[in-house]
Amino acid sequence: MDIRLAFPAHLPPADLAAVVLLFAVWLGIGWLTERPPAGKPSVSVLMIRFRREWMEHFITRDPRIFDGNILASLREGTAFFASACMIATGGILALIGNTDQLRGLAEGLALEGADGIPWELKLLVPMFFVVNAFLKFVWAHRLFGYCAIMMAAVPNDPADPMARERAMQAADLNITAARSFNAGLRSVYFALGSLGWLAGPWVLMGGIAVVLFVTWRREFASTSRQVIMRSLPPPRLPDHARPPASGPRPPQP
């Protein structure tokens, strides 16, 4: 397979702005999801508490087959997405390498206009997100494996002084693996949205808007978030963000 790319000397302003916006939104929503405001936690942050509570209950649960099945299902999910990303990467590389059919398909669908940007180059952007997602899923799969080993090292005796320490280590590994898994999912979302560049920069911007809304809603305004928040106390705000107390103030000495 012979892959040859002809890079243009410069991108048109609309295409350059769309690509910069794509990566800025991708980095921004990732930062907001992992570091949300104190009064508006994301689903990913809310689940951290439940992952720790899972490991606390794990200490006294006997037998522990239930916990092993949960962790196995998490590893199966990461393995599935990693395999799908590998297939997608191979498909994009094959599509880039077959320039004749690629050009014919582009002309048939009127996807390559007067902007002078090769379709092969436009496919590199979704391939970047797919490859990034693959790396995130592989690392999440490995971390879930570390978590399984750490869970197996938790003593069966809840009174053992090392039981809680080992369980919290397993929880931290589980949280880190979940963070990597969520980052991989975001990359998959933006890989799909970046395909809009094939139809032009304005379609790419529309795809960015759709992906941003879907990602934000699932983390901050979804039904699942309302269910998770149902049994949790209200978030604690910092002192400068708390509303002033009602009623008369006590007299100053």
N, C-alpha and C positions, 0 to 999 in steps of 0.2 A: 504494500500500500504506500503510494507516494503522496505525501502531504506537502503541498506548497501553498503558502499564503502570501498574497500581495497586499501589504499593509498600505493604506493611503497615507499621503504625507501629513494630512491633518483631518480631523473630523469636523463636519459641519457644526455650527454652534448649537443647533437643536439636539443633534445626536450626542454631542459632548455633554450638554446640560442634562440630558436624560440619563446617561450612563453615570455621571457624577451623582445625580439624585438617587439613582438606584443603590449605589454603594453607601451613600450617606444615610438613607432610610434603613438599609439593612443593619448597619452598625448602630444607628440610633435606637431602633426598636429592640435590638438585642441588649443594649445598655439599659433601656427603660424597663425591660422585662426582668432583668437580673437585679437591678437597683431601683425599684419603684419608689415613689414618694411614701413617706411614713403612713399617711392616712389612706393610701390606695394600693395595697399589696397586690401583686399579680398572682395568678394561679400557681406559677412555678415557685414563688416565694412561700405561698401558703402551704404548699405540699411539703416544704422542708420540715415544718413542725410535725406533720403526720408521719414522715419517715423516721423522725427521732422517736416518736411515740411507738411506732411499729417495733423498733429495736428494744424499747423498754419493756414492752409486753413479751417480746421474744425471749427475754431472760427467764421468765417464769412459765412459758408455754411448754407443755410436755404432752405428746411428742411434738417435734418441730417440723413435721412433714409439710404442714400448711405453709410455713415460711419458705421452705425449699421450693415448693411449687410456685409461689409468687415470684421468687427470684428467677426461676427457670423461665417463666413466661416473659419476664423483662428481658432476659438475654435472647430469647427467641425473637422478640420484637426488634431488637437492635441488629441481630443477624439478618432478619428479613430485609430491613431497610438498607443495610450495607450491601447485600447481594443485589438489590434493585438498583442501587447507585452504581455498582460495578457494571451492570448490564447497560444502564443509561450512558455511562462514560464510553463504553465500547461502541454503542450505537452512534454517539455523536462523533467519535473519531472516524468511524467508517463512513459517516455522512460527509465529514469534511474531506476525507481522502478521495471520495468518488465525486470529483468536481463536475464531470459531464452530466450525470444524472441530477446532481444538485442544481446546476444551472438550468437544466430543462424544467425541473420542478418549480424553480423560482419564477421562471418566465410564465409557466402555466398558471401559477397562482398570483402573478403580478406582485411578488413580494420584494423584488429588487428594482427600485425606482431610479430616479435621477440623482440620488445622493452619492453614488459612486462607491459605496461601502460594500465590499464583497460579503455575500451571505456567510461564507466560511468564517469570516472575522466575527460576525454577529453571533455565531454559534459558540465562540470561545467564552462568552460571558456566562451562558447557562452551564457550560461545562465546568467553569470555575466553581460555581455554586454546587454542582453535583459532586465534584471531587472533594470540596470542603465538607459536604455532608457525609461523604463516605469516610473521610478521616475521623469526623466526629463520632459517627456510629461505631466504627471499629474501636475507638478509644473507650466509648461508653460500654461496649461489650466486654472489653478487657477489665474495666473498673468494676463492672458487675461481677466478674469472675473473682477479682480481689475481695469484693464484698462477701461473696459466698465463702471464701476461705476464712475470712475474718469472723463470719458468723459461726463457722464450724469450730473456731477457737474459743468461743464463749463458753465458759464452764457450765456444766449442767446444774451445778449447785448455785442457786440464787444468792446464797450467803457468802459465796466466794468473793473476796475483795476485788478480784480482777474481772468479775462478771460484767458489771456496769461499764467499766473502762473499755473492755473489748466490744461491748455492744455499741457504745458511742463511736468507737473507731469504725465499726461496720456501717453505722448510720452516716458518718462523714463520707465514706467511700460511696455509699449509695446516693447521697446528695450530689456529689461531684459527677458521678456517672449520669444522673438524671439531667444535670446542667448541660453536659456534653450532648446527651440525646436530644434535648430541647433545641440546642443550637443547630444540630443536624436537621431537625424538622424545619426550622426557620430557613435554612439554606435550600431545602427542597421547595418550600413555598416560593422563595425568590427566584429559584431556577425556572419554575413555571412562569412566573411573572415576567422574567427577562426574555422569554420567547417572543414577547410582543415586539421586540426590536426588529424582528424579521419583517414586520409590517410597517415599520417606521418609528421615529422617535415619539410621536404623539401617542401611538398605541402603547409603546413602552411605558410612558408616563401614566397612562390609564391602568396598565397592569400593575405598576407600582402602587397606585392608589388602592386598587382592589386588594392586593396582598397585604398592604399596611392595615387596611380596615379589618380584614379577616384576622390577622395576627393580633391586632390590638383588642378586638372584641373577644377573642377566645381567652385572652389573658386577663382582661379587666372588666368585661361586661357580659360574660356568658352565663348561661343558666347553671353550668357546672360550678362556676365561681360562687354563685349565690348559695348553692347547696353546701359547698365547702365552708363558707362563712357562717352558716346557720348556727353551728355550735361553738363558734369562737367568740371570745370577748371582743369589744370594739377596739380598734387599733389605738395604741398609746401615741399621742402626739407630743412633739417636743414642747418645751415651755413657751417658746416664742410663738407657736402656732395654736396654742389653746385659747378658746374664747374667754373673755373676762367673766369672772364669777358674778352671778346675779345677786341682788340684795344690797343693803347698805354695808359699807365698809366699816370695820371697827375703827374707833377713834385712835388717832395717832398720839402717842405719849408726848 
